[in-house]
């Protein structure tokens, strides 16, 4: 009887050791932005001449799917965070559009990198200018990009 118990213990131990624990999946597909006018003023601040309302900013895919936008005010500046198109196709460049009221439509082009079972932004371009490049695992949401939008 003792031998059966030890044998059962050994088999269960080997089984548990042989099982890989499933790693947590991380999808880091959001980016943070602060939008400024040509004078370096927050484009969404009520203290800025001809400021924009938060509702003037729309972020969407080429297919027309709209991303939710999260905003926060820190030190009287309006920071925005939203998803970037392309996480479903790592290694391929995908486009996201940003519409600022009737002023302009800008583009964000991104390529994601897959590390183990997680996705991170590998390259991020704003209107064709490289603004972020990562070679591997990054911490999500640690970088805010200051983007100048010229208003007419």
Beta strands, then each sheet from edge to edge (+ up, - down):
strand 1: 30-36
strand 2: 57-61
strand 3: 66-67
strand 4: 69-74
strand 5: 77-83
strand 6: 94-100
strand 7: 104-115
strand 8: 118-126
strand 9: 129-133
strand 10: 144-148
sheet 1: 4+ 5- 1+ 10+
sheet 2: 3+ 2- 6+ 7- 8+ 9-
end
